[in-house]
Amino acid sequence: MKKVVAVATPILLGLALVSYFFFDIPLAAFFHVFSRAVLRPASSYIAVLGQAQWYIVPGIVLFLVWRKSRPKNARLALYLLASVTTAGIVVDILRFLLGRYRPELLWKDDLYGFRFLSVRHEYLSFPSGHATIAIASAVALGQIFPRFRWGFYLIGLLICVSRVVGTQHYLSDVLAGAWLGMVTALCWRKYLFDTAGQVAGNGPA
């Protein structure tokens, strides 16, 4: 886990920093012009999978159902729940503190950058909440069901891409969100997944 975080952190955050200065605006402008007809509507459907309720509600239900009859499985459900919930809380706090302008304000008011301590939707772009939830859930589910992990990772990646294509976020927002989601799920892995006694290659018993 430490090695993954150590390698991924400078890559994702470094790319986010580079993107902020060089790629965010050109990419947003490109998709603003060329994705309206097909890509943007499709991206909105994909982005639905990045909403936290799809993981929190099943996590709560499965934890309650399994907590007495299958305690190990209940701990895995709690792992998914904790990963997504924690990631969601942290990303909301960061977005409030940093207050980055969303791409829509670039072409409406020529605003780019940050407006700290704001609760307006247009100022809550960094990091991307959908990307954070998508990657946190993908990593957690990939740990619980390792045989299907690449499918979960692909879905998480598609959700991240959809936020850029749909011009809801800049690329740097998504990269930072992906990093946050990954780190959150890997941190909880040590305390909830590993202690559930699962062996790599097995899912819930």
Order of alpha helices (4+ residues) and beta strands (2+ residues): alpha-alpha-alpha-alpha-alpha-alpha-alpha-alpha-alpha
